[in-house]
Amino acid sequence: MSKVIRVCLVGAGRAGKVHAHSLVSHIPAGELVGIVEPVRDVLDAAADQFSIEARFQSLEAALEWGRFDAVVITTPTFTHKTLAVMAAEAGKHVFLEKPMALTLAECDEIIAAAERHGVFLQIGFMRRFDPEFVAAYERLQAGEIGRPMLIKSLSHGPGLPPPWAWDLSKSNGLLAEVNSHDWDCTRWLMGSNPERVYAEIANFKGKALGIEVPDFYDNVLVNIRFESGALGCISGVCPCEYGYDARVEIVGERGIMQIGEMRGQAVVVCTNRDQGLVTPIYRTWGQRFAWGYILEMEHFIHCIQRETPPKVGGHDGRWAVACVLAGTKSFREERPVYLREVLGET
């Protein structure tokens, strides 16, 4: 019988609770044994919710206790490098939520620490595990619509992100916090690295919401050229108010493929002629990708048990960060930016 993998959660916010629920309710091979959260009230509330006794206000304290095999890090982006390197140096496997880090140098430090200490590193790109996206990828690989020529991906989030995410120096903005998934899934589905990007941003709601930090934006549109010659487009809106919306369309040489839809349930209601047909929409990202989150965590646990590397790792996280940095450079300099400019290639 395989060893049960003991996990310590680092960060007890919304994403942390999603992963805690997966471990506690759906993954017998993994056991949530500890929680790290600096805010005491938040820590106690989460630990009580999941019946966890081991509670720490710092990762250092948790590592001193040490009775776990892996960490799941869901803290703000600007903390990722320090926490991930610390865990790897202590010999703990690392599941790291997206975005991987703020800079490519930080990504490299995380990757190097994991390799140096022989631990696995998985990045939280749950779309790669969502049943619909997996089915689409397999059908693309089978050549069902021919060679992909064009991809359009969108992520629109319903709520305003936390205050630290408004500051690009701490988060890299909407392109990172919301659209990291689009950067990764377009690269994955198209089977090609982005070569050049051009980004336009807009700020429609910031002033009314009292946000005055430099370079804040709540809408972004990116055009992409891939190394394969294919084209792409990413749109991001946050807050979008109407619900959580994540869809992809791919045009191939022989057909078209669409992934996802706005309907949250296959239920349609009509109560009067004026209102028309009404159907539920996904209200949150946790609802839309519920199985994606469960299956990505199950994959992480099984990789540790079987001593096999995760199929989405630091290399993929680094590419997404590079795309974010290229997009940011593009809208700040008002020009197309080649990925080689941020990757340091000639």
ZAVONU-261561 format. One record per residue (C-alpha): residue number from 1; z, y, x. Coordinates in steps of 0.001 Angstrom, whole numbers, plus 500000, padded with zeros to 6 digits. Each point is the difference from the previous one (the first is absolute). Layout:
BEGIN
+-----+--------+--------+--------+
| seq |     c3 |     c2 |     c1 |
+-----+--------+--------+--------+
| NUM |      Z |      Y |      X |
...
+-----+--------+--------+--------+
***
This chain:
BEGIN
+-----+--------+--------+--------+
| seq |     c3 |     c2 |     c1 |
+-----+--------+--------+--------+
|   1 | 500000 | 500000 | 500000 |
|   2 | 499060 | 503444 | 501363 |
|   3 | 502744 | 502393 | 500964 |
|   4 | 500760 | 502725 | 497443 |
|   5 | 499167 | 503380 | 501558 |
|   6 | 502852 | 502501 | 499786 |
|   7 | 498846 | 503582 | 499404 |
|   8 | 501652 | 503402 | 500345 |
|   9 | 498495 | 502825 | 497927 |
|  10 | 499858 | 503392 | 501739 |
|  11 | 499652 | 502724 | 497377 |
|  12 | 501222 | 499634 | 496407 |
|  13 | 497574 | 502326 | 498219 |
|  14 | 497288 | 499034 | 497510 |
|  15 | 497877 | 497960 | 502414 |
|  16 | 503082 | 498332 | 501437 |
|  17 | 501105 | 498848 | 496554 |
|  18 | 496547 | 498573 | 499288 |
|  19 | 500221 | 497830 | 503126 |
|  20 | 503622 | 499104 | 499269 |
|  21 | 498995 | 498800 | 496537 |
|  22 | 497225 | 497865 | 501508 |
|  23 | 502409 | 498341 | 502415 |
|  24 | 502779 | 499455 | 497488 |
|  25 | 497904 | 498886 | 497021 |
|  26 | 496782 | 498459 | 501283 |
|  27 | 500211 | 498707 | 503587 |
|  28 | 502393 | 497059 | 500525 |
|  29 | 498973 | 499793 | 503664 |
|  30 | 501466 | 503461 | 500641 |
|  31 | 503553 | 501216 | 499462 |
|  32 | 501020 | 503646 | 499792 |
|  33 | 503300 | 500118 | 501901 |
|  34 | 500531 | 503671 | 500889 |
|  35 | 498987 | 503547 | 499132 |
|  36 | 499848 | 503094 | 502213 |
|  37 | 500057 | 503418 | 498338 |
|  38 | 501587 | 503189 | 501398 |
|  39 | 500889 | 501466 | 496580 |
|  40 | 503132 | 498174 | 498910 |
|  41 | 499530 | 500306 | 496240 |
|  42 | 496404 | 498769 | 500232 |
|  43 | 501082 | 497146 | 502273 |
|  44 | 502747 | 498816 | 497657 |
|  45 | 497819 | 500267 | 496903 |
|  46 | 497233 | 497879 | 501553 |
|  47 | 502398 | 497487 | 501523 |
|  48 | 501803 | 499608 | 496682 |
|  49 | 496674 | 499576 | 498176 |
|  50 | 498959 | 497125 | 502268 |
|  51 | 503514 | 498601 | 500637 |
|  52 | 499953 | 500663 | 503743 |
|  53 | 503295 | 500192 | 501867 |
|  54 | 498751 | 501023 | 503449 |
|  55 | 499506 | 503783 | 499806 |
|  56 | 499226 | 502322 | 502894 |
|  57 | 499260 | 503690 | 500385 |
|  58 | 497996 | 499528 | 503200 |
|  59 | 497720 | 497356 | 501470 |
|  60 | 502132 | 500028 | 503135 |
|  61 | 502970 | 498798 | 497963 |
|  62 | 497937 | 497310 | 498317 |
|  63 | 498662 | 498757 | 503338 |
|  64 | 503514 | 499848 | 501383 |
|  65 | 500793 | 497632 | 497099 |
|  66 | 496692 | 498307 | 500699 |
|  67 | 500038 | 497091 | 497546 |
|  68 | 496381 | 500289 | 498872 |
|  69 | 496533 | 499063 | 501261 |
|  70 | 497846 | 502872 | 498798 |
|  71 | 500039 | 503557 | 498695 |
|  72 | 498031 | 501651 | 497211 |
|  73 | 499670 | 503716 | 500780 |
|  74 | 499287 | 502369 | 497085 |
|  75 | 501392 | 503266 | 501355 |
|  76 | 498118 | 503341 | 500357 |
|  77 | 497002 | 499869 | 502334 |
|  78 | 501514 | 502167 | 502738 |
|  79 | 502744 | 497371 | 500522 |
|  80 | 497696 | 496973 | 500275 |
|  81 | 499407 | 499927 | 503731 |
|  82 | 503671 | 500219 | 500975 |
|  83 | 501146 | 497386 | 497481 |
|  84 | 497150 | 497543 | 500571 |
|  85 | 500360 | 500108 | 503789 |
|  86 | 503781 | 499617 | 499734 |
|  87 | 499646 | 496936 | 497775 |
|  88 | 497346 | 498411 | 502207 |
|  89 | 502092 | 500548 | 503121 |
|  90 | 502813 | 498154 | 498243 |
|  91 | 497674 | 497051 | 499398 |
|  92 | 499532 | 500587 | 496266 |
|  93 | 496661 | 499521 | 498275 |
|  94 | 498754 | 503214 | 498378 |
|  95 | 498436 | 500678 | 496624 |
|  96 | 499102 | 503701 | 500098 |
|  97 | 498916 | 501969 | 496960 |
|  98 | 496949 | 502207 | 500234 |
|  99 | 499230 | 502458 | 501487 |
| 100 | 500738 | 498217 | 503263 |
| 101 | 500990 | 503180 | 501868 |
| 102 | 499087 | 503645 | 500527 |
| 103 | 497912 | 499659 | 503167 |
| 104 | 497953 | 497406 | 501840 |
| 105 | 502460 | 500190 | 502895 |
| 106 | 502792 | 498969 | 497624 |
| 107 | 497849 | 497147 | 498658 |
| 108 | 499407 | 498822 | 503560 |
| 109 | 503737 | 500047 | 500747 |
| 110 | 500716 | 497867 | 496932 |
| 111 | 497236 | 497508 | 500808 |
| 112 | 501086 | 499762 | 503642 |
| 113 | 503648 | 499431 | 499064 |
| 114 | 499089 | 497191 | 497602 |
| 115 | 497772 | 498323 | 502584 |
| 116 | 502504 | 500455 | 502806 |
| 117 | 502813 | 498358 | 498059 |
| 118 | 497920 | 497308 | 498299 |
| 119 | 500584 | 501061 | 496404 |
| 120 | 497538 | 500310 | 497134 |
| 121 | 498950 | 503360 | 498584 |
| 122 | 498530 | 500309 | 496499 |
| 123 | 498908 | 503256 | 498360 |
| 124 | 500523 | 500536 | 496270 |
| 125 | 496403 | 500056 | 498774 |
| 126 | 500647 | 498143 | 496749 |
| 127 | 496414 | 500359 | 498709 |
| 128 | 498991 | 497280 | 502474 |
| 129 | 502222 | 497619 | 498034 |
| 130 | 499333 | 501220 | 496450 |
| 131 | 498184 | 497171 | 498145 |
| 132 | 497180 | 502280 | 498776 |
| 133 | 499340 | 501469 | 503445 |
| 134 | 500175 | 496567 | 501646 |
| 135 | 497481 | 498596 | 497500 |
| 136 | 497700 | 502971 | 500612 |
| 137 | 500224 | 499557 | 503779 |
| 138 | 499166 | 496297 | 499736 |
| 139 | 496987 | 500713 | 497780 |
| 140 | 498801 | 502680 | 502402 |
| 141 | 500317 | 497540 | 502890 |
| 142 | 497977 | 497499 | 497986 |
| 143 | 497201 | 502560 | 499745 |
| 144 | 500065 | 500261 | 496228 |
| 145 | 498803 | 503631 | 499887 |
| 146 | 498245 | 499929 | 503355 |
| 147 | 500758 | 502257 | 502915 |
| 148 | 502426 | 502803 | 498970 |
| 149 | 498337 | 503413 | 500114 |
| 150 | 502462 | 502335 | 498269 |
| 151 | 503695 | 499916 | 499129 |
| 152 | 502091 | 502383 | 497892 |
| 153 | 503785 | 499673 | 499949 |
| 154 | 502609 | 502089 | 498223 |
| 155 | 503786 | 500210 | 499912 |
| 156 | 501518 | 502443 | 497533 |
| 157 | 503791 | 500120 | 499791 |
| 158 | 501919 | 501271 | 496972 |
| 159 | 503047 | 501602 | 501617 |
| 160 | 500718 | 502568 | 502678 |
| 161 | 500966 | 498318 | 503292 |
| 162 | 503432 | 500732 | 501551 |
| 163 | 500445 | 503365 | 501791 |
| 164 | 499649 | 498586 | 503527 |
| 165 | 496500 | 498769 | 499070 |
| 166 | 498850 | 503548 | 499173 |
| 167 | 500285 | 500867 | 503702 |
| 168 | 496990 | 498724 | 501967 |
| 169 | 502063 | 499927 | 503203 |
| 170 | 502210 | 497323 | 498417 |
| 171 | 497488 | 498093 | 497899 |
| 172 | 496367 | 500882 | 500831 |
| 173 | 499659 | 500932 | 496329 |
| 174 | 498221 | 498427 | 497054 |
| 175 | 497343 | 498367 | 502197 |
| 176 | 502776 | 497884 | 501508 |
| 177 | 502678 | 499634 | 497339 |
| 178 | 497639 | 499122 | 497141 |
| 179 | 496588 | 499260 | 501499 |
| 180 | 501051 | 497708 | 502873 |
| 181 | 499152 | 497128 | 497652 |
| 182 | 496503 | 501388 | 499436 |
| 183 | 499378 | 500375 | 503735 |
| 184 | 501041 | 496409 | 500574 |
| 185 | 498303 | 498333 | 497050 |
| 186 | 496669 | 501773 | 500491 |
| 187 | 499942 | 498928 | 503653 |
| 188 | 501034 | 496449 | 499007 |
| 189 | 497575 | 499591 | 497096 |
| 190 | 497045 | 501518 | 501851 |
| 191 | 500657 | 497944 | 503117 |
| 192 | 499399 | 503043 | 502176 |
| 193 | 501998 | 502726 | 501711 |
| 194 | 499539 | 503620 | 498875 |
| 195 | 497872 | 501982 | 502439 |
| 196 | 500088 | 503542 | 498554 |
| 197 | 501940 | 501767 | 497238 |
| 198 | 499826 | 503318 | 498206 |
| 199 | 502937 | 501131 | 497837 |
| 200 | 500474 | 502780 | 497470 |
| 201 | 503424 | 500863 | 498570 |
| 202 | 501328 | 502136 | 497157 |
| 203 | 503415 | 501125 | 498781 |
| 204 | 500079 | 500422 | 496221 |
| 205 | 503655 | 499405 | 499104 |
| 206 | 502046 | 500794 | 503109 |
| 207 | 500843 | 503605 | 499148 |
| 208 | 501160 | 499165 | 496476 |
| 209 | 502145 | 497198 | 501424 |
| 210 | 501606 | 502341 | 502545 |
| 211 | 498395 | 498372 | 503050 |
| 212 | 499345 | 502526 | 502753 |
| 213 | 499703 | 497861 | 503143 |
| 214 | 496880 | 500600 | 502155 |
| 215 | 496867 | 497940 | 499280 |
| 216 | 501404 | 498363 | 496855 |
| 217 | 497261 | 498542 | 497806 |
| 218 | 500019 | 497877 | 496855 |
| 219 | 496303 | 499085 | 499820 |
| 220 | 497776 | 498564 | 502724 |
| 221 | 496459 | 498651 | 500154 |
| 222 | 498648 | 498232 | 503087 |
| 223 | 496479 | 498894 | 500885 |
| 224 | 499693 | 497151 | 502508 |
| 225 | 497240 | 498516 | 502117 |
| 226 | 500794 | 496503 | 501298 |
| 227 | 498819 | 498508 | 503267 |
| 228 | 497835 | 497618 | 497943 |
| 229 | 498104 | 502973 | 498582 |
| 230 | 501629 | 499617 | 496562 |
| 231 | 501448 | 503005 | 498184 |
| 232 | 503345 | 500537 | 498314 |
| 233 | 502081 | 502414 | 497985 |
| 234 | 503782 | 500268 | 499509 |
| 235 | 501743 | 502194 | 497438 |
| 236 | 503700 | 500749 | 499811 |
| 237 | 501976 | 501915 | 497375 |
| 238 | 503785 | 500324 | 499951 |
| 239 | 501496 | 500890 | 497615 |
| 240 | 497309 | 499076 | 497493 |
| 241 | 502368 | 499858 | 496961 |
| 242 | 498041 | 497443 | 497940 |
| 243 | 501248 | 496815 | 501731 |
| 244 | 499359 | 497862 | 503075 |
| 245 | 496322 | 499386 | 500633 |
| 246 | 498467 | 497856 | 502773 |
| 247 | 496389 | 498848 | 499737 |
| 248 | 497144 | 499071 | 502323 |
| 249 | 496250 | 499750 | 499473 |
| 250 | 497615 | 498368 | 502480 |
| 251 | 496218 | 500157 | 499815 |
| 252 | 498170 | 497276 | 501884 |
| 253 | 496328 | 499303 | 500611 |
| 254 | 499924 | 497606 | 497021 |
| 255 | 502614 | 501354 | 497603 |
| 256 | 503236 | 501839 | 499317 |
| 257 | 503661 | 498958 | 500051 |
| 258 | 502901 | 501817 | 498350 |
| 259 | 503656 | 499270 | 500774 |
| 260 | 502767 | 501097 | 497656 |
| 261 | 500013 | 502060 | 496837 |
| 262 | 502060 | 502713 | 498334 |
| 263 | 501402 | 497736 | 497293 |
| 264 | 503467 | 498704 | 500781 |
| 265 | 499851 | 497380 | 497253 |
| 266 | 497262 | 498315 | 498011 |
| 267 | 501405 | 501624 | 496845 |
| 268 | 498218 | 502548 | 497819 |
| 269 | 501648 | 501806 | 497076 |
| 270 | 498484 | 502202 | 497307 |
| 271 | 502287 | 501702 | 497481 |
| 272 | 497742 | 502786 | 498741 |
| 273 | 496422 | 501152 | 500228 |
| 274 | 500805 | 503286 | 501751 |
| 275 | 501932 | 498435 | 502864 |
| 276 | 497522 | 497175 | 500537 |
| 277 | 500630 | 496960 | 502165 |
| 278 | 503122 | 499996 | 502214 |
| 279 | 500696 | 497581 | 502855 |
| 280 | 502869 | 499992 | 502541 |
| 281 | 499413 | 501158 | 503575 |
| 282 | 501902 | 498974 | 503126 |
| 283 | 502930 | 502378 | 500337 |
| 284 | 500958 | 499247 | 503628 |
| 285 | 498586 | 498477 | 503186 |
| 286 | 502678 | 497295 | 499806 |
| 287 | 498696 | 498940 | 496613 |
| 288 | 496325 | 500020 | 501004 |
| 289 | 500482 | 497959 | 503167 |
| 290 | 502988 | 497869 | 498976 |
| 291 | 498435 | 496759 | 501226 |
| 292 | 498580 | 501642 | 503099 |
| 293 | 503515 | 500986 | 501097 |
| 294 | 501381 | 496532 | 499316 |
| 295 | 497181 | 498195 | 501794 |
| 296 | 500007 | 502255 | 503076 |
| 297 | 503737 | 499372 | 500474 |
| 298 | 499535 | 496277 | 499454 |
| 299 | 497283 | 500072 | 502682 |
| 300 | 502358 | 501756 | 502443 |
| 301 | 502745 | 497434 | 499435 |
| 302 | 497617 | 497057 | 500339 |
| 303 | 498511 | 501429 | 503202 |
| 304 | 503452 | 500040 | 501571 |
| 305 | 500708 | 496444 | 498830 |
| 306 | 496674 | 498667 | 501236 |
| 307 | 499894 | 502132 | 503143 |
| 308 | 496561 | 501375 | 499111 |
| 309 | 499072 | 503708 | 500290 |
| 310 | 499668 | 502030 | 496767 |
| 311 | 496433 | 500640 | 498869 |
| 312 | 500605 | 503757 | 499746 |
| 313 | 501742 | 501372 | 503059 |
| 314 | 500444 | 502907 | 502357 |
| 315 | 496294 | 500261 | 500810 |
| 316 | 499239 | 500602 | 496318 |
| 317 | 502835 | 502474 | 499613 |
| 318 | 498792 | 501892 | 503062 |
| 319 | 496478 | 500276 | 498587 |
| 320 | 501324 | 501497 | 496763 |
| 321 | 502021 | 502567 | 501964 |
| 322 | 496914 | 500867 | 502071 |
| 323 | 498033 | 500604 | 496787 |
| 324 | 502762 | 502240 | 498631 |
| 325 | 500030 | 502034 | 503206 |
| 326 | 496208 | 500326 | 499929 |
| 327 | 500109 | 501114 | 496372 |
| 328 | 502684 | 502574 | 500745 |
| 329 | 498036 | 501301 | 502983 |
| 330 | 496932 | 500213 | 497756 |
| 331 | 501508 | 502176 | 497280 |
| 332 | 501827 | 502201 | 502504 |
| 333 | 496858 | 500608 | 502079 |
| 334 | 497647 | 499921 | 496992 |
| 335 | 497564 | 497537 | 501557 |
| 336 | 499159 | 496279 | 500192 |
| 337 | 502132 | 498159 | 502568 |
| 338 | 499038 | 496859 | 501897 |
| 339 | 502764 | 497404 | 500315 |
| 340 | 499398 | 499894 | 503753 |
| 341 | 501412 | 503545 | 500155 |
| 342 | 503456 | 498838 | 498897 |
| 343 | 499776 | 496562 | 501615 |
| 344 | 499437 | 501655 | 503384 |
| 345 | 496657 | 498289 | 500578 |
| 346 | 497010 | 501692 | 501583 |
+-----+--------+--------+--------+
***
